[in-house]
Amino acid sequence: MMKTTHRVVAVLAAATLSLTCVPAAAGAAEITPQATAPASQTGPLTATEVGPLAESLISQGRPATASSVETSAFPASAAVDGSSTTRWASEEGVDPQWITVDLGAGASVSRVLLNWEDAYASKYTVQISDDGSTWTTLKNETAGDGGTDDITGLSGTGRYLRVHGTARGTAYGYSLWELQVYGTPGTPGGGGSSGPTTTVTSISALQTAINNSDPGDTIVLKNGSYSVSTAVSLGSSASGTSAEPVIVKAETVGGVTLTGSSSFSFSGVHDVSIQGFRFTQSTTIDVGSSSKAVDFIRNEFVLAQSAEHNLIVRSDDSEIAYNWFHGKSTIGVYLGIEGPGTDTVAKNSHIHHNYFSDQTFAGANGGESIRLGTSPKALSSGGAIVEYNLFENADGDPEAISVKSSGHTIRYNTIRDSKGGIVLRHGNNNKVLSNYILNGENGIRIYGNDHVIMNNYVSGVSNVDGAIIVGSGTVRDHFVGESADSRKKYDAPDRIRIGLNTVVNNVNGLAGETQRTVQPLNVTIVDNIFQGSTNKLADVPLMQDFYWRGNILWGSAANGNIPTVGYTRVNPQLAQDAAGVWKIGSSSPAVNAAFMTDHGTWVSDDIEGRLRAGVYDVGAHEATSTAATRAPLTTAKVGPSAP
């Protein structure tokens, strides 16, 4: 077991994100750039420096339960949400206590990482189970001392992973910032089926079976092509429970094609999972806000061009996973997360391991792959997690991921060879973490307040406007009760943190805008690598109240108007790995060179999932021999056929 020193992380409310700023106006006093360690080696990275791609993180965002909670502010779900600022905490002073995560049926576990808060377990077991009642012990720890426990070399298969604490290390309870499980995921979809399976061979029989279903039932439609003119209705009587959803599935994944004008309709149903279908209908699939926890797993969406959108989800707590959206050439989105009424966005959507490809709408806008909200919903907080999705030839809009509401996390996605990028168009308090944007037209564009942009890799972006754009505005802050016309305007960015990104070989690096006059304020740009050979590396025309520190600039491109206090011009010794990603090696002057020490408030690992320790390395990568757990996604990792 590897032990690392525990560091208490201050929890900062996103709405009051505090970023120390100093003006960078012309004539401002500047200090000598920070010295960096001399380069002792050059050349390509070694295998040890890069590290092989190892297990996948399979616990993040999965259902979690616990024996108790200290208060409602410390739920079990906080230990698997990927955030180092939220945690699970048990009732104080009571042994034993446990936390369990549902990995899906048949998951295989090889590693468990426990990041303890001050209240740690001195004795605990890590266990796995198929049914949640009979447990097999994978690890028995009798001398725990807190901090981070990285338990490797495990071998176990089951649905449920439990950490069972039997002795507290303090007088308090048990508390975990993060419980991370690595290995091969089980069957996704929010829960398994414990009821009977009914197999049907017609649409009418499918409707009858749904009408007669009970929680835990599985309804299987035999492989074939079926024309649906009147939607198969799922109402309240077809509902399951969180532990026992009703599953409606194709006999085999992709084995059922639904043709005609419709497929399924949803009204007042909850805890139902639609799996394995090929949708070709001519109208939008719309999940109304009266429903809840309606999941779409391992489906193919190749709707007729007459369908304005492919899938609109207005329901809370829905999982959209391992689907393939493709072939759209008309206006409309592949996936829209909306919600009830005009000003509320759906809550707790989990969008992961989907493949979005070949979207070719030729208009100026209106062809997003994912749209989170609409402009009237800008101030509504949805808490969506959008992760591990692959976008290729997403050319329907400059916004492959369009965020038009608040409180979402966009992480671990790969956008490749696409017109679209990641755009925070409306809303506040969004996080863009550890994404790859490769060889496309647009990178990351920012409007609104209190956003965090960290650990991203942006390379080969052709947009002359910039690879990362700190926008300007036509208004300063949206507010409740403003007119519809005002809500559609651009909100100048305030209190933005841009750190630990690698921005390399783009037409322009980090840039600002001049077409709107309300300037961004209180923007911190720290510990990034900007490297390129054309135009400018870091240039923001409307720059006031910016704080630049610790950035590394390199290449024949001009610096831009970044103040000298904010950078060091030194070769970061980037070299390409097998996936074509430029990253630092162990001899890079970026190693242990981060200016700021509080990055752990927002990220505790690098873009490849490697734990960052001590003084962070500058840029998206941490030079370490620890095995990588993330890499740019390929089609083998996403979509209906992915493991």
C-alpha positions in Angstrom: 0.0 0.0 0.0 1.3 3.4 -0.9 0.9 6.1 1.7 0.9 9.8 0.9 0.6 12.7 3.3 -2.9 13.9 3.8 -3.6 17.5 3.1 -6.7 19.3 4.4 -8.4 21.1 1.5 -10.4 24.2 2.1 -13.9 24.1 0.6 -14.7 27.2 -1.3 -18.2 28.0 -2.4 -18.2 28.3 -6.2 -20.5 31.4 -6.1 -17.9 33.2 -4.0 -14.8 31.8 -5.6 -11.9 34.0 -4.3 -9.2 34.6 -6.8 -6.4 37.0 -5.8 -6.0 39.5 -8.6 -3.7 42.3 -9.5 -4.2 44.7 -12.4 -2.1 44.1 -15.5 -2.6 47.5 -17.0 0.1 49.2 -19.0 2.8 50.6 -16.9 2.1 48.4 -13.9 5.1 47.3 -11.9 6.5 43.9 -12.8 8.9 41.7 -11.1 11.6 39.4 -12.5 10.1 36.1 -13.8 10.4 33.2 -11.5 13.5 31.2 -11.9 13.2 27.6 -13.2 15.4 24.6 -12.8 17.9 24.1 -15.7 17.1 21.4 -18.2 19.4 18.4 -17.7 18.0 16.1 -20.4 16.2 16.5 -23.7 14.7 14.1 -26.2 11.6 11.9 -26.4 9.9 10.6 -23.2 10.7 7.2 -22.0 8.0 4.6 -21.2 8.7 5.1 -17.5 8.0 8.8 -17.8 4.8 8.3 -19.8 3.4 5.2 -18.1 1.1 2.7 -19.6 -2.6 3.1 -19.8 -3.9 1.1 -16.8 -7.4 0.4 -15.3 -10.4 2.6 -15.8 -12.1 4.5 -13.0 -15.4 2.7 -12.6 -16.9 4.2 -9.4 -17.3 7.8 -10.3 -20.9 8.9 -10.4 -22.3 5.5 -9.5 -25.0 5.0 -6.9 -23.6 4.9 -3.3 -25.1 4.2 0.1 -23.7 4.3 3.6 -24.5 3.0 7.1 -25.0 6.5 8.3 -24.2 10.2 7.6 -23.1 12.9 10.0 -25.5 15.3 8.3 -27.2 15.6 5.0 -24.2 17.8 3.9 -22.0 14.7 3.8 -23.9 12.0 1.7 -22.4 8.8 0.4 -22.6 10.1 -3.1 -20.0 12.8 -2.3 -17.3 10.2 -2.0 -17.8 9.1 -5.7 -18.4 12.5 -7.3 -14.9 13.1 -8.5 -14.5 16.3 -6.3 -11.8 16.7 -3.7 -13.9 19.3 -1.9 -16.9 17.1 -1.0 -16.9 14.1 1.2 -18.9 11.4 2.9 -18.9 11.5 6.7 -20.5 8.9 9.0 -22.2 9.4 12.4 -19.6 10.3 14.9 -18.3 8.0 17.7 -19.9 4.8 16.4 -18.3 1.6 15.1 -18.7 -0.1 12.7 -19.6 2.0 9.7 -19.6 1.3 5.9 -19.9 2.9 2.5 -20.9 0.9 -0.6 -20.8 1.8 -4.3 -22.9 0.0 -7.0 -20.5 -0.7 -9.9 -23.0 -2.6 -12.0 -23.4 -6.3 -12.3 -20.2 -8.2 -13.2 -17.7 -5.4 -12.4 -14.0 -6.5 -12.1 -11.9 -4.6 -9.5 -8.1 -4.3 -9.5 -7.4 -1.2 -7.5 -9.1 0.9 -4.8 -7.9 4.4 -3.8 -9.2 5.9 -0.5 -8.6 9.6 0.2 -9.4 9.9 3.9 -10.4 13.1 5.6 -9.1 13.7 9.2 -11.6 11.2 10.4 -10.0 8.0 9.1 -10.3 4.2 9.8 -7.5 2.5 11.6 -9.0 -0.9 10.8 -11.2 -1.6 7.8 -11.9 -4.1 5.1 -12.5 -3.7 1.4 -15.1 -6.2 0.2 -17.0 -7.1 -2.9 -20.4 -8.8 -3.4 -22.7 -9.9 -6.2 -25.9 -9.3 -4.1 -25.0 -6.8 -1.4 -25.4 -9.4 1.4 -22.6 -12.0 1.0 -19.2 -10.4 0.9 -15.7 -11.4 -0.1 -12.8 -9.6 1.5 -10.2 -8.1 -1.0 -8.2 -6.2 1.6 -7.9 -6.3 5.4 -6.2 -3.2 6.8 -5.3 -3.4 10.6 -2.9 -0.4 10.9 -4.5 2.4 8.9 -3.0 5.9 9.5 -5.2 8.1 7.3 -4.0 10.1 4.3 -4.3 8.3 1.0 -4.5 4.5 0.7 -3.7 3.2 -2.8 -4.6 -0.5 -2.7 -3.4 -2.2 -5.9 -3.1 -5.8 -7.1 -6.7 -6.6 -6.2 -8.7 -9.3 -8.0 -12.4 -9.5 -7.5 -15.7 -9.5 -9.4 -19.1 -8.4 -8.3 -21.6 -5.6 -8.3 -21.1 -3.9 -5.0 -17.8 -2.7 -3.5 -17.8 -1.9 0.2 -15.4 -0.2 2.6 -16.3 -1.5 6.0 -14.7 0.4 8.9 -14.4 -1.5 12.2 -12.2 0.9 14.2 -11.9 4.7 14.1 -8.6 6.4 14.0 -10.0 9.4 15.8 -12.8 10.2 18.2 -15.0 11.3 15.3 -16.5 9.1 12.7 -15.3 7.9 9.2 -14.9 10.3 6.4 -13.7 10.0 2.8 -13.1 12.8 0.3 -13.0 10.2 -2.4 -13.5 6.4 -2.9 -12.1 5.5 -6.3 -12.5 2.0 -7.7 -10.6 0.9 -10.8 -11.0 -2.0 -13.1 -13.6 -3.1 -15.7 -17.2 -1.6 -15.3 -20.2 -3.8 -14.8 -23.5 -3.5 -16.6 -24.5 0.2 -16.5 -27.9 1.7 -16.0 -28.4 2.4 -12.3 -29.1 -1.1 -11.0 -29.7 -4.7 -12.0 -32.9 -6.7 -12.5 -34.1 -9.1 -9.9 -37.6 -9.8 -11.4 -38.8 -12.0 -14.2 -37.8 -11.6 -17.8 -40.6 -11.4 -20.4 -39.8 -11.8 -24.1 -42.1 -10.3 -26.7 -42.2 -10.3 -30.5 -44.4 -7.3 -31.4 -44.9 -3.7 -30.5 -48.4 -4.4 -29.1 -47.0 -7.2 -26.9 -44.3 -4.8 -25.8 -46.9 -2.3 -24.7 -48.8 -5.0 -22.8 -45.8 -6.2 -21.0 -44.8 -2.7 -20.0 -48.3 -2.0 -18.7 -48.1 -5.1 -16.5 -44.5 -4.6 -15.3 -43.3 -4.5 -11.7 -40.1 -3.2 -10.3 -37.2 -5.3 -11.2 -38.8 -6.7 -14.4 -36.9 -7.0 -17.7 -38.9 -6.9 -20.9 -37.0 -8.1 -24.0 -38.1 -7.3 -27.6 -36.8 -10.0 -30.0 -34.4 -8.9 -32.7 -35.8 -7.5 -35.8 -37.2 -4.3 -37.4 -40.4 -2.9 -36.0 -42.4 0.1 -37.4 -43.8 2.3 -34.6 -46.5 4.8 -35.6 -47.9 5.4 -32.1 -45.3 5.6 -29.3 -45.0 2.8 -26.8 -46.1 4.6 -23.6 -44.3 4.4 -20.3 -46.4 5.8 -17.5 -46.3 5.7 -13.7 -47.5 2.1 -13.7 -44.3 1.1 -15.5 -42.0 2.5 -12.8 -39.3 0.6 -11.0 -37.2 1.6 -8.0 -33.6 2.9 -7.8 -32.5 -0.6 -6.7 -34.8 -2.5 -9.1 -35.5 -0.5 -12.3 -37.8 -1.7 -15.0 -35.5 -2.6 -18.0 -36.9 -2.5 -21.6 -34.2 -3.8 -23.9 -33.5 -5.3 -27.3 -32.6 -9.0 -27.4 -29.1 -8.1 -28.3 -27.5 -4.6 -28.4 -28.3 -3.1 -31.8 -30.5 -6.1 -32.7 -33.8 -4.2 -32.8 -34.4 -1.3 -35.2 -37.4 0.9 -34.5 -38.6 2.6 -37.7 -41.6 4.9 -38.3 -42.5 8.2 -36.7 -42.0 7.3 -33.0 -40.6 4.9 -30.5 -41.3 5.5 -26.7 -43.1 8.2 -24.8 -42.7 9.0 -21.1 -45.1 10.5 -18.6 -44.8 10.2 -14.9 -42.5 7.2 -15.1 -39.4 6.7 -12.9 -36.5 4.3 -12.7 -36.8 2.8 -16.1 -33.9 1.9 -18.4 -34.1 1.7 -22.3 -31.3 -0.5 -23.6 -29.9 -1.7 -26.9 -32.2 -0.2 -29.5 -31.5 1.4 -32.8 -33.6 4.5 -33.2 -34.4 5.8 -36.7 -37.7 7.6 -36.1 -38.8 10.9 -37.7 -39.7 12.8 -34.5 -37.7 13.8 -31.4 -37.6 11.4 -28.4 -38.7 13.7 -25.5 -38.6 12.6 -21.9 -40.9 14.9 -20.0 -40.2 16.6 -16.6 -42.9 14.6 -14.9 -40.7 11.5 -15.2 -37.5 10.8 -13.3 -34.5 8.5 -13.6 -35.2 7.5 -17.2 -32.0 6.0 -18.5 -30.8 5.3 -22.1 -28.0 2.7 -22.2 -26.2 1.3 -25.3 -28.6 2.6 -27.9 -27.9 3.9 -31.4 -29.5 7.2 -32.4 -29.6 7.7 -36.2 -32.9 9.6 -36.5 -34.4 10.8 -39.7 -33.4 14.4 -40.7 -37.0 15.5 -40.1 -36.5 15.1 -36.3 -35.4 18.5 -35.0 -33.5 16.9 -32.1 -32.5 13.3 -31.3 -33.0 13.1 -27.6 -34.4 15.8 -25.2 -34.3 14.9 -21.5 -36.3 17.1 -19.1 -36.3 14.6 -16.3 -34.1 14.6 -13.2 -31.6 11.9 -12.4 -31.2 10.4 -15.9 -28.2 8.4 -17.1 -27.3 8.6 -20.8 -24.5 6.1 -21.3 -22.7 4.1 -24.0 -24.9 5.4 -26.8 -23.9 6.3 -30.4 -25.4 9.5 -31.9 -24.6 10.1 -35.5 -25.6 11.1 -39.0 -27.4 14.4 -38.4 -27.2 17.1 -41.1 -30.1 19.4 -40.1 -30.6 21.9 -37.4 -31.0 20.6 -33.9 -29.0 18.8 -31.1 -28.1 15.2 -30.6 -28.7 15.5 -26.8 -30.4 18.3 -25.0 -30.8 18.5 -21.2 -33.7 20.8 -20.4 -36.1 20.6 -17.5 -39.5 21.8 -16.4 -40.8 25.2 -17.4 -38.8 27.9 -19.1 -36.2 28.7 -16.4 -35.2 25.4 -14.7 -32.8 22.8 -16.0 -33.0 19.1 -15.2 -31.0 17.9 -12.2 -28.3 15.3 -11.9 -27.9 14.1 -15.4 -25.0 11.7 -15.9 -23.8 11.6 -19.5 -20.9 9.3 -20.1 -19.1 7.0 -22.5 -21.2 8.1 -25.5 -20.0 8.5 -29.1 -21.1 11.7 -30.9 -20.0 11.6 -34.6 -20.7 13.0 -38.1 -22.9 15.9 -37.4 -22.8 18.1 -40.5 -25.4 20.9 -40.2 -24.0 23.7 -42.3 -25.7 26.6 -40.5 -23.8 29.1 -38.3 -25.3 27.7 -35.1 -28.0 25.3 -33.8 -26.3 22.0 -34.3 -24.7 21.2 -30.9 -23.9 17.7 -29.9 -24.7 18.2 -26.2 -26.6 21.2 -25.0 -27.0 21.7 -21.2 -29.9 24.1 -20.8 -31.0 27.1 -22.8 -30.5 30.8 -22.3 -33.6 31.2 -20.1 -32.2 28.5 -17.8 -28.8 30.2 -17.3 -29.2 30.7 -13.6 -30.6 27.3 -12.9 -28.1 24.8 -11.4 -28.3 21.3 -12.8 -25.3 19.4 -11.5 -24.8 17.4 -14.6 -21.7 15.3 -15.0 -20.5 15.0 -18.6 -17.6 12.7 -18.8 -15.7 10.1 -20.9 -17.6 11.1 -24.1 -15.9 11.0 -27.6 -16.7 13.6 -30.3 -15.5 13.1 -33.8 -16.5 15.2 -36.8 -18.9 17.1 -34.6 -19.2 19.8 -37.2 -22.8 21.0 -36.7 -21.9 24.0 -34.5 -18.9 25.7 -33.0 -20.2 24.3 -29.7 -19.8 20.5 -29.5 -20.6 20.9 -25.7 -22.8 23.9 -25.2 -23.3 24.9 -21.5 -26.3 27.3 -21.1 -27.0 26.7 -17.4 -25.1 26.5 -14.1 -23.3 24.1 -11.8 -22.1 21.4 -14.3 -18.9 19.4 -14.6 -17.4 18.7 -18.0 -14.5 16.3 -17.6 -12.4 13.5 -19.2 -14.0 14.0 -22.7 -12.2 13.9 -26.0 -13.1 16.2 -29.0 -11.2 15.3 -32.1 -11.2 16.6 -35.7 -14.3 18.7 -35.0 -15.7 22.1 -35.7 -17.1 22.2 -32.2 -15.4 22.9 -28.9 -16.5 23.4 -25.3 -18.4 26.7 -24.8 -19.6 28.1 -21.5 -22.2 30.3 -23.2 -24.6 31.0 -20.3 -24.5 30.2 -16.6 -22.1 30.2 -13.7 -20.1 27.9 -11.5 -19.2 25.3 -14.2 -16.0 23.2 -14.2 -14.1 22.1 -17.3 -11.5 19.6 -16.2 -9.1 17.2 -17.9 -10.5 17.3 -21.4 -8.7 16.7 -24.7 -9.4 18.9 -27.7 -7.4 17.8 -30.7 -7.0 19.1 -34.2 -10.3 21.0 -34.6 -11.6 24.4 -35.2 -12.6 25.5 -31.7 -11.2 25.0 -28.2 -12.7 26.4 -24.9 -14.7 29.7 -24.8 -15.8 31.3 -21.6 -18.7 33.6 -20.5 -20.4 33.9 -17.1 -19.0 33.8 -13.6 -17.0 31.5 -11.2 -15.9 28.9 -13.7 -12.8 26.7 -13.3 -10.9 25.6 -16.4 -8.1 23.2 -15.3 -6.0 20.2 -16.5 -7.1 20.5 -20.1 -5.1 19.7 -23.2 -5.8 21.8 -26.3 -3.8 21.2 -29.5 -4.1 21.8 -33.2 -7.0 24.3 -32.9 -7.3 26.3 -36.1 -9.5 29.2 -35.0 -7.6 32.4 -35.3 -9.7 33.8 -32.3 -7.8 31.5 -29.9 -7.6 28.0 -28.4 -8.9 29.2 -25.0 -11.0 32.4 -25.3 -11.8 34.6 -22.3 -14.9 36.3 -23.7 -16.1 39.9 -23.3 -19.7 40.8 -22.7 -22.7 42.9 -23.6 -23.9 42.7 -20.0 -22.4 42.3 -16.5 -24.2 39.4 -14.8 -27.5 37.9 -15.6 -30.1 38.2 -12.8 -33.5 36.8 -11.8 -36.3 38.8 -13.5 -34.3 40.2 -16.4 -35.9 40.4 -19.8 -35.7 37.5 -22.2 -33.7 39.7 -24.5 -31.1 40.6 -21.8 -30.8 36.9 -20.8 -29.7 36.0 -24.3 -26.8 38.5 -24.2 -23.2 37.7 -23.4 -22.3 37.9 -19.7 -18.7 39.1 -19.3 -16.6 36.5 -17.3 -15.9 37.3 -13.7 -13.9 35.3 -11.1 -12.5 32.7 -13.6 -9.6 30.3 -12.8 -7.6 29.0 -15.7 -4.8 26.7 -14.5 -2.6 23.7 -15.2 -3.6 23.5 -18.9 -1.4 22.6 -21.8 -2.1 24.7 -24.9 0.2 23.6 -27.7 0.6 24.1 -31.5 -2.6 26.1 -32.0 -3.0 29.0 -34.5 -3.4 31.2 -31.4 -3.1 30.4 -27.7 -5.1 32.0 -24.9 -6.9 35.1 -26.2 -9.6 37.7 -25.5 -12.3 39.4 -27.5 -12.9 43.0 -28.7 -16.3 42.7 -30.4 -18.1 43.3 -27.1 -17.1 46.0 -24.7 -17.9 44.7 -21.2 -14.5 43.4 -20.1 -13.8 40.3 -18.0 -12.8 40.9 -14.4 -11.0 39.0 -11.7 -9.4 36.3 -13.9 -6.6 34.1 -12.7 -4.4 32.5 -15.3 -1.7 30.4 -13.6 0.7 27.5 -14.2 -0.2 26.8 -17.8 2.0 25.8 -20.7 1.5 27.9 -23.8 3.6 26.7 -26.8 3.3 27.5 -30.5 4.8 28.8 -33.6 2.2 31.2 -35.0 0.6 34.5 -33.9 0.4 35.0 -30.1 0.6 32.7 -27.1 -1.3 34.8 -24.5 -3.1 38.0 -25.5 -6.2 39.5 -24.0 -7.0 43.0 -25.4 -9.6 43.9 -22.7 -7.4 43.0 -19.8 -8.2 44.5 -16.5 -8.0 42.9 -13.1 -6.1 39.8 -14.4 -3.7 37.8 -12.3 -1.0 36.0 -14.3 1.6 33.8 -12.6 3.7 30.7 -13.2 3.0 30.2 -16.8 5.6 28.7 -19.2 5.8 30.2 -22.7 7.7 28.6 -25.6 8.0 28.6 -29.4 8.5 31.2 -32.1 5.0 32.7 -31.6 4.9 36.1 -29.9 4.2 36.3 -26.2 1.2 38.6 -26.6 0.4 41.1 -23.9 0.9 38.8 -20.9 2.9 40.8 -18.3 6.4 39.6 -17.6 5.5 38.9 -14.0 3.2 36.2 -15.3 5.5 33.8 -17.2 8.9 32.3 -17.8 10.0 31.8 -21.3 11.8 28.4 -21.2 11.6 25.2 -23.2 9.2 22.8 -21.3 10.7 19.9 -23.3 7.4 18.6 -24.6 7.6 15.3 -26.4 4.9 13.2 -28.0 3.7 10.0 -26.6 2.2 7.1 -28.6 -1.1 8.9 -28.8 0.5 12.0 -30.3 0.0 14.0 -27.1 2.8 16.5 -26.2 3.7 16.2 -22.5 6.6 17.0 -20.2 9.2 14.5 -19.0 11.1 14.1 -15.8 13.7 16.6 -16.7 11.3 19.4 -17.8 11.6 22.7 -16.0 7.8 22.4 -15.5 8.3 19.7 -12.9 7.6 20.9 -9.3 7.4 24.4 -10.6 3.7 25.5 -10.0 3.5 29.0 -8.6 0.3 28.4 -6.7 -0.1 25.8 -4.0 -3.8 25.7 -3.8 -4.6 23.8 -7.0 -5.7 20.8 -4.9 -8.8 22.7 -4.0 -10.0 22.0 -7.5 -8.0 19.0 -8.9 -6.0 16.3 -7.2 -4.8 14.5 -10.3 -3.5 15.3 -13.8 -5.2 14.8 -17.1 -4.2 11.2 -17.2 -5.6 10.4 -13.7 -2.2 10.3 -12.0 -2.2 11.7 -8.4 -0.5 15.1 -8.1 1.7 15.4 -5.0 3.7 18.1 -3.4 4.3 21.1 -5.6 2.3 20.4 -8.8 4.0 20.3 -12.2 3.0 23.1 -14.6 0.6 22.1 -17.3 -1.9 19.3 -17.7 0.5 16.5 -17.0 2.4 15.4 -13.9 5.7 13.7 -14.6 5.5 10.5 -12.6 6.1 6.8 -13.1 2.6 6.1 -11.7 0.4 4.3 -14.3 -2.0 6.5 -16.3 -5.7 5.7 -16.0 -6.9 8.1 -18.7 -5.9 8.8 -22.3 -7.5 10.4 -25.3 -10.6 8.3 -26.0 -11.0 6.1 -29.0 -14.1 4.4 -30.4 -13.2 1.2 -28.6 -13.9 3.0 -25.3 -17.3 4.5 -26.0 -20.6 3.6 -27.6 -22.9 0.5 -27.5 -20.1 -2.1 -28.0 -17.6 -0.7 -25.5 -16.8 -2.8 -22.5 
